């Protein structure tokens, strides 16, 4: 993958995904956009991102002094909340209906809350306390797992149901 050929700091990679999610939320709110396509992209990215963080990043960060372990565990709980809100939105058939709009706002609220907390606590802690070389290793591992997830159609309603059922 092109993104894996250069060394990437895990903090920067995660922040880039967060900004992409925010852009997809803007598209999903816009009646001029292809809201169904934006939802498909968001669903894939949100699931792949969360699964990759939990598989490759969170556990590693817990081993560093001054990275708040409780915040790392709370981040995983917030992934589960986000996945539940995502599933509720994916299960609405009529894109742009009042129900869809309300569930979209529930999802935006859950994800925005998580992103804000994660950036202020976990990622700032990682930036300040984890050596550059280790952040680069974590970035590569995160990207590999995220790509593996994306290749598996991780954002499908069936997979999100499976994840939510198991959390």
C-alpha positions in Angstrom: 0.0 0.0 0.0 1.2 3.5 -0.8 0.5 4.7 2.7 2.7 2.1 4.2 5.8 2.9 2.2 6.7 6.0 4.2 7.1 6.0 8.0 4.0 7.4 9.6 3.5 8.5 13.2 0.6 6.6 14.7 -0.7 9.9 16.2 -0.8 11.6 12.8 -2.4 8.6 11.0 -5.2 8.5 13.6 -5.7 12.3 13.4 -6.0 12.0 9.6 -8.7 9.4 10.0 -10.5 11.6 12.4 -10.5 14.5 10.0 -11.8 12.2 7.2 -14.6 11.0 9.4 -15.6 14.7 10.1 -15.7 15.3 6.3 -17.8 12.3 5.8 -20.2 13.5 8.5 -20.5 16.8 6.6 -21.3 14.9 3.4 -23.9 12.8 5.1 -25.6 15.9 6.4 -25.7 17.5 3.0 -28.7 16.9 0.7 -26.5 17.7 -2.3 -24.1 14.8 -1.5 -24.3 11.1 -2.2 -25.2 10.3 1.4 -25.4 6.6 0.9 -21.8 6.5 -0.5 -20.6 8.7 2.4 -22.3 6.4 4.9 -20.6 3.3 3.3 -17.2 5.0 3.4 -17.8 6.2 7.0 -19.0 2.7 8.1 -15.9 1.0 6.7 -13.5 3.6 8.1 -15.1 3.8 11.5 -15.0 0.1 12.0 -11.5 -0.4 10.5 -10.1 2.5 12.5 -11.6 1.3 15.9 -10.6 -2.3 15.3 -7.0 -1.3 14.4 -6.7 1.0 17.4 -7.8 -1.8 19.7 -5.7 -4.5 18.0 -2.5 -2.6 17.5 -2.4 0.7 19.4 -4.3 0.8 22.7 -2.5 -2.2 24.3 0.9 -0.9 23.3 0.2 2.6 24.7 -0.9 1.2 28.0 2.7 0.1 28.6 4.0 3.7 28.5 4.3 5.8 31.7 2.2 8.9 31.5 -0.3 7.5 29.0 -3.6 7.3 30.9 -4.6 3.6 31.0 -8.1 4.4 32.2 -8.6 6.7 29.1 -7.3 3.9 26.8 -9.9 1.5 28.3 -12.6 4.2 28.1 -11.6 4.7 24.4 -12.5 1.1 23.7 -15.8 1.5 25.5 -16.5 4.5 23.3 -15.8 2.5 20.2 -18.5 0.1 21.3 -20.9 3.0 21.8 -20.0 4.4 18.3 -20.5 1.0 16.7 -24.0 0.7 18.3 -24.9 4.2 17.0 -23.5 3.2 13.6 -25.6 0.0 13.5 -28.8 2.0 14.4 -28.1 4.3 11.4 -27.2 1.5 9.0 -30.6 -0.2 9.9 -32.6 2.8 8.6 -33.7 2.1 5.0 -34.8 5.6 4.0 -31.7 7.8 3.8 -32.5 11.4 4.7 -35.7 10.5 6.6 -36.3 12.1 10.0 -35.3 8.8 11.6 -32.1 8.6 9.6 -31.2 12.3 10.4 -31.8 11.7 14.1 -29.6 8.5 14.2 -26.9 10.3 12.1 -26.8 13.0 14.8 -26.6 10.3 17.5 -23.6 8.8 15.6 -22.0 12.2 15.1 -22.3 13.0 18.8 -20.9 9.6 19.9 -17.9 9.8 17.5 -17.2 13.5 18.1 -17.1 12.9 21.8 -14.7 10.0 21.4 -12.5 11.8 19.0 -12.3 14.9 21.2 -11.4 12.8 24.3 -9.0 10.6 22.5 -7.1 13.5 20.9 -6.9 15.4 24.3 -5.9 12.4 26.4 -4.6 9.3 24.7 -3.0 10.9 21.6 -1.4 13.9 23.4 0.0 11.4 25.9 1.4 9.3 23.1 2.9 12.3 21.4 4.6 13.4 24.6 5.7 10.1 26.1 6.2 7.5 23.3 9.5 7.7 21.3 9.2 8.7 17.6 10.5 5.3 16.4 7.9 3.4 18.5 5.1 5.8 17.2 6.3 4.9 13.6 6.1 1.2 14.4 2.6 1.6 15.8 1.6 3.7 12.8 2.7 0.9 10.4 0.9 -1.8 12.5 -2.2 0.4 12.7 -2.2 0.9 8.9 -1.7 -2.8 8.2 -4.6 -3.8 10.4 -6.8 -1.0 9.1 -6.2 -2.1 5.5 -6.9 -5.7 6.5 -10.2 -4.7 8.0 -11.1 -2.5 5.0 -10.4 -5.4 2.6 -12.9 -7.6 4.6 -15.9 -5.4 4.1 -15.8 -4.5 7.8 -18.4 -1.8 7.6 -21.2 -4.0 6.3 -24.3 -4.1 8.4 -23.8 -7.8 9.0 -20.3 -7.2 10.4 -21.3 -4.2 12.5 -24.1 -6.4 13.9 -21.6 -9.1 14.8 -19.3 -6.6 16.5 -22.1 -5.0 18.4 -23.4 -8.4 19.5 -20.0 -9.4 20.8 -19.3 -6.2 22.7 
